[in-house]
Amino acid sequence: MLVTRLLELGHEPEVEFRARRGEWFCALEWARLLGERQQYESALDVLAPYVATGWWPAARARAELLEGWGRPDEAISLCRPYAQAGDPLVLDFVARLLARHGQAHEAFVLLQLGIEGWFLAQALVDVAEAAGRDEEVAALLQARIEAAVPTCDDPDCQRLRLEPPNAFDLLATVRERQGRIDEAIALLRRREVTSVNGRDALADLLARHDRIEELRAYAATETLGDAARSLAEVLEEHGDVEGAIAVYRTFAEEPDGMWRVAHLLSQLLVRHGLVDEAIAVMHALADSPYGADGCVVDALCTLYAEHGRAREGLAYLDALKERRGGKEEWDFFRMRLPLMVDCSLCDEAIEQARAHPEGGTWYAAWSLSGLLAGAGRLEEAVAVLEQHPAETSHILARHLIDLGRIEDAVRTLQVPPIAVPAPDDPWNGTYSDEPPF
């Protein structure tokens, strides 16, 4: 991002110079720019010293450029040797590259030995479709499911040691692709982990196939709120906004239910112009026992700010501060700052930020420097950040670049990391934040 900023401001000679001196991110952006100008061989020359070290990220970057230029065979030839080491990230990239360019069968063979790991198993299922080998991958996954054993010696143990752990989900994906929806549903009902990253695969499957009553029944028993989310989303897509709102409000009546769906409900209400109701939802959550945590209050203040009600946001923070005995930690105080700016109180916000008991900390410097920069006081923003160069290096470097102080920006980014592994750290010896050259 910082290199992109240099290029935006016309510092191309500086980027080129540092690319050839071993600054990887400069080399990467310079090569991309040359490629956009169709100076392909010059772009490859920039990356050549990095690729020559055997460093995979450099090889991957070169392969991505070659593929983007319509030279996939060269990209594949470059990457094949790296796949031999068996690194999952490399195998995933190479296999997907092969599959995109008519070599899905080779990709399938490359991945199938890694089926015990969830990451490569996912890639295998993806390339199986392109290779037309869904039944083969289904058989492999079914064998892994049948080979699962209980996780403990207790004869009543219901948990399985399954490798890959996402075998049910992946086999369900294949069966859905084949149109065998009932089988996919049955498989997903056997999972131990029902939700990943806030999504429930069974609920989403039912939603995709408009099996609304089954989804409604499942949402009534699923306790995380992810099935309710899928149901609300599909109802909203079908134009039943009231029904979607009712789903969330019903779930919110369950123990801890409001915690799980308040943000989703407020977003739904905002999408349909019901801002007062959205604010009321988040206000009620924030006022509930233990509700006034940073995440909830921040979301409430954001709602106030986005809808021209900054003064109401400040009034809420005032009331919260009073309830807390007149004390306001930085995590809550920082929420005042954008609201004050929206009320044309930028100078007061800067003054109060400086005077806050935590105003001299590195984390306060992030917010204070943003206020100063937004007010056009960039030199002052830099001065604040320079008090904490290790913790604020990327923000500081961006401001220095904007001021034309390129050498200072580079020196800032070369500040050693704040912490390195202790001598007894088991990872010691492999730690590095620099490319191998």
Secondary structure as UniProt FT lines:
FT   HELIX           2..8
FT   TURN            9..10
FT   HELIX           12..19
FT   TURN            20..22
FT   HELIX           24..36
FT   TURN            37..38
FT   HELIX           40..51
FT   TURN            52..54
FT   HELIX           56..68
FT   TURN            69..70
FT   HELIX           72..83
FT   TURN            84..85
FT   HELIX           88..100
FT   TURN            101..102
FT   HELIX           104..112
FT   TURN            113..116
FT   HELIX           118..131
FT   HELIX           134..146
FT   STRAND          149..150
FT   TURN            155..156
FT   STRAND          160..161
FT   TURN            165..166
FT   HELIX           167..177
FT   TURN            178..179
FT   HELIX           181..188
FT   TURN            189..190
FT   STRAND          195..196
FT   TURN            197..198
FT   STRAND          199..200
FT   HELIX           201..208
FT   TURN            209..210
FT   HELIX           212..219
FT   TURN            220..221
FT   HELIX           226..237
FT   TURN            238..239
FT   HELIX           241..252
FT   TURN            255..256
FT   HELIX           257..271
FT   TURN            272..273
FT   HELIX           275..287
FT   TURN            289..290
FT   HELIX           294..306
FT   TURN            307..308
FT   HELIX           310..323
FT   TURN            324..326
FT   HELIX           330..333
FT   TURN            334..335
FT   HELIX           336..342
FT   TURN            343..344
FT   HELIX           346..355
FT   TURN            357..360
FT   HELIX           362..374
FT   TURN            375..376
FT   HELIX           378..385
FT   TURN            386..387
FT   TURN            389..391
FT   HELIX           393..402
FT   TURN            403..404
FT   HELIX           406..413
FT   TURN            423..424
FT   TURN            426..430
//
